[in-house]
Amino acid sequence: MIGSFEVTHATGRYAVRVEQAYTDLGAAARAAVPQARRAVVVSNPHVAHLYLGPVSESLRAAGLAVETLLVPDGEGAKITAVWSWLLDGLLRLGVDRSTPVLALGGGVVGDLAGFAAATALRGLPLIQVPTTLLAMVDSAVGGKTGINSPRGKNLIGAFHAPALVFANVSALSTLPAAELRGGLAEAIKHALLFDGALFEACEAEVASLRRGDPAWMQRLVLRSAALKAAVVAEDEREHGARALLNFGHTVGHAIEAAVGYGGLRHGECVAIGMVAELRFAEARGLSPAGLATRLAALLAALEFPALPVGLSAAALLAAGRADKKRQGGSLPFAVIDVPGQSRLASISEDSLPDLLASLPGLLED
């Protein structure tokens, strides 16, 4: 084991384990859900081809019967039709409330399987087995599950804490560069918000990050996931400090919706959103001058894509106004005082045009 820690939530706690193989997954699953006699693994065809074998072998070695449900790959799978099919599949398999659902894959699988686990029989145990960097450092930790609506990203869902998170970092060696970047965006976000030394280390080790150096990935997963877990433990339902984690997401989700889910990866949209939100904060004297430029330089060195040419400002604004975090005409807004120190503020919905105008390269309609 590389490392582990526990996350406390409203009804208990769960372990986050960072490992180098799936050998101990079955034993960890039995420890997390002692009454389990079987498990349902939810994955997609690509991930299943790579990892379903060793995952199933470990589960069976621990005395668990294994069933499998495969969902389509990609963000386009996070829709009501696929969620409904997944629910029907779980019920058809005859699951009971002691049957854990294992989400084997990236954030899409984790969100879909998690929402199905939250809603089947009013709640099944969930074990997150993330295979992407983004899922390991962000979406698998924290208990948010859900699907997209034509009106916006993740507008349908539930808070459903996992019984266990089991991250095998050796899976990162199979990720394409674009998928790795998505996770780096969230890890950099955590560093900017809560750990200035980690942010500076990322700046100093760009080459290691870009090539996915195994030692660096292990360090990044363990530290970044722990940073998020600490916030989740303090504010599970996003009534306060957890809203800091939405840094970059107000703009990022608007880009994702305007481009079309799958047009840019989630982490790539968040990366662009972080730069825009920092520029907006700098222009109002809320964040130190030059930090947005510093972040943009780091992202450019990591070969993040730019905003697509010709993206409609009107479409972005419409998507931004559909943000599920909007309350009483305002949106929570993370302010970076210095790298590693952040605080929560709010901005008026009327500020959205100015916020979106801070996007690098956006052309007005």
N, C-alpha and C positions, 0 to 999 in steps of 0.2 A: 504494500500500500504506500502511495506517495504521501497521502495525508487525508484527514477527515475532520469534520466539525459537526456540531448539531445546530439545528434551527428550531427555535421555540415559536409555537403559534398558539392560537386561541384554545385549541383543544388538546394540545400535547406538543410533541417535538419529533423531528425526524433527522436522520443522519445524512450528510452529504459525504460520499466517499470518492476520492480521486485515486484511480487505480491504473495499472498498466496492462491489464488483461481482464477477461470475463470469468476467470476461473472461480472466483469467490462470490459471483453474483447470486447463485442459487442459495448458498448459505445465508447471505445477507438478506435475500428476499424472505426466507423462512423466518429469520430473526425479526424482520420488520412486520411480518404478517404471520404470526405463529400458527393460527388456525387454518391457514391455506393448505389445500391439497392439490390444487391445480392453478394454472395461470394462463392468461390470454395475452399473447404478444401482439401488439399492434405496430406495424411497420409499413414501409413502402417497398416496392420490388427491388430497387437499387440497394437500399440498406440491408434488406433481408438477404440478398445474394452475398453480401460481404460478411454479415455478422449473425444471422439467425442461427446458423449451425452451432457456433461456440456458445451463444446465449442459451439455446435450447438444451445443449449438452450439460451446461452448468445447472440449469433448473431441474433437469431430470435426475442429475446426480444427487440433488438435494431432496429428491422424493416428490417432486411436483410434476403432474401431468401437464403437457403443453399443448395449447391450441394457438392458431395463428390467424390474424385478420390483416389483409394488406389493403392499404388505401393508396390512391394515386400520389405521385410525387409532385411537389411544388405548391406554391402559395394558392394556386387555383383550387386545391383540394379543400381549403378551409371554407366550405359552404354548407348550407343546411342539408342539401341532398346527401353529401358524403357522411355528415354527422348522423343523419337519420339511418343510413345504411349500416353504419357502424353500431349504432344502438340496436338495430334489428339483429345484427350478427351476434352481439353479446347475448341477447335474450335467446336467440336460436340455439346457442351453445349451452344454454341452461345454467348460466352463472348464478351464484348466490353472493351474499354480502361478504363472504370470506374469500372470494376469488379476486386476486389482484390483477389489474390491467397494467402490463408493462409497455411503456411508450418507448420503442426502440427507433430512434431517428433524430432528426433535427427539430427545430421549433414548430414546424407545421404538424408533424406527427405528435409532438408533445402537447400542443394545444388541442388538436382533434381528439386524441385518445384521452386526454385529461378531461375535456368537456363531456365525452361519452361516459367516463368513469364517474364524473360528478352527477350525472343525470340518470344513469341506469340504476334501477332499484333504489333511487334516491341516494346513491352514493356507494361506489366500490373502492377498495384500496387502490391507490395509484403508485406505481413505481416508475420514476423517470430514468431512462437509460439513454442519455443524450449522446449523439455521435458527431455533432458539429461544435465548433468553438462557441458559436453564438448561443446554442442551447446550454452548453456546459457553464458558461459564465453568467447567463441571464435567464432565459425563459424556463429552464428546468427547475430553477430555484425561486421559490416565492409563491407558488400555488395559483397563479393566474392561468385560466384555461379559456378557450373560446374559439369562435369562428368569425369570419368576415360577413358583412352585409353589403349589398350594393350601395348603401349610404355611408359606409366607412369601415375602417379596419377594426376588428375585434369588438364590434358593438354588441355581440351576442356571446354570453359566456358566464362563468361562475368562478368564484374563489374556491379552490379545492386543493388543500395541501397534500403533497405526496407523502407516502409512508417511508420512502427512501429515494435518494438520488444517487445513482451509481455511474460515475463518469470514467470511462476507459480512454485515457488520453492517447493511447496508441492508435485509436481510430482517426485521430487528426492527420495522420500521415497520408491518408487516402483522399483528403479534401482537395478540391481544386483551389487555386489561388483566390478566386472570387468568393468562394464560400468562407475561406479563412479570413478574408478582409471583413466580412460581415460580423464575425465574432470579435475581431480586433476593435471595431468601432465601439462596441459595448464595453469592452475591457478598458479602452481609453476613456470612455465616459465615466466609468467607475473611478478611475484614477484621478480625473479632473475634479470630480465631486468630492472624493474622500481621501485620496492618497497622493500628495504632491510628489513624493519620492518615486512612486511607481510611474507617474506621468513622465518625470525626468528620465527615468530608466528606459522608458519606451522611446523617448527622443534619442537617447544615446545608443540604443540597440536596434535601430531600424532594420539593419541588414538581417539580424537574427530573427526578428519578427516577420519580415517579408518572406524568408525561406522556411518559416515554421520550425525553427530549431527546437528539437524535442525538450531539452532542458528548460528553455525559455517558456515553451508552451505549458509545461508542468507548473512552473512558478506562476505563470499568468492565470491559469485556470484556478489554482488553489487560492490565490490571493483575491482575484476578482470575484469569484463566487462567494468567498467569505465576506467581502465588503458588501455585496448585495444582501447576503443573509442577515447581516447585522441590522440593516435598515428594515428588512422584512420582519424581523423579530420585534422591532420597536413599533412597527405600524403595518400590520398584516393587511388591513382592508383599505389602505391608501387614503386615510383621513388626514394625514399630516406629512411626516418626514418622507414617507415612501414616494410622495409625489415628486421629490427631487429626481427620482430615477426616470422621470419623463423628460429630462433634459435632452433636447434634440428631437423629441418625438412629436411635439405639436406641429413643427414644420415637416419632420420626416414622414409622418403619417399622411399629411396633406400631399406631399410629393408622391407617395406610394399610390394613393387613391387617384391622383390626377394622371399619373403615368399609366396606371393599370397594374393591378397586382401581378408581380412577376416581371414587370418591365425593368425595374431595378431591385436589387436585393434589399431586404429590410435594413440591414446594417449599413448599406451604402446610402440609403435615404436618411437614416439617423445621422450619419457622419456629415452629410451636407446640412442637415438641420441644426446640428451643433454649431457649425461655423456661422450660420445665419443668426441663431439665437445669441451667440456671443457678440456678433457685430451689433445687433440690436441693443444689447446690454451696454456695450462699450459706448455707443452713440449717446446713451443716456447717463453715462457716468457711473453705471452700476458695477461694471467689471473693469479691470485694469486695461489700459490701452495696449494694444499689441498682442493680446492673448489669442484673439481670433486668427491673426496672421500666423502666430506660432502653431496653433492647431492645424490650420490649413496647410502649412509646410510639412507637418508630420504626416498628414493624410495623403498629400501629394507624393511624399517619399514612399509611402506604402501602396502607391498606385491606385488610390480610390478614384472612381470615375467622377466626372463633373456633371452638373445638372444638364439634362438633355436639352438640346437646342430647340427653341420654338415652343417650349412648355407654356401653356396659357396661364397668365396671372389670375384670370377670372376663375378658371377651373381649380386652381390652388386655393383661392379664397373660399370657394364653395365647399371644398373638402375640409378646410380648416374650421369652418363654422359648424361642421358636423361632428367636431371632436367630442368624444364621450366625456372628457374631463371638464367640459364647460359647465359652470354653475353660476346662476344668477348674472349672466352677462360677463363673466370673467373667467380667466384660465389660470391655473397654477403655472408659475414660471420659476425655473431654477436659476439662481444668480451665483456665479463663480466669483468669490472675492479674490482669491488667489488659488492656484492649483492645489487641490486637497482640502479647501475650505469653501463651503457652499451654504446657501440659505434659500429658503422658500419665500417667494413673493407672488404677486399675481398681476396680470395685465388685463386690461379691458378688452372685450371682444372687438371694440372699435379700433384697437391697436393692431389687429391682424394684418391689415394692408401694409402697415409700416414694417411689421415683423417679416412678412413674406417678401417685401421689397429689399430686405437685407440678404436675400439669397444671392450667392455668387453667380453672376451671368444671367440673371432673370431679365427678360425683355418684357416691357409692358405691352398689353394688348393694344 
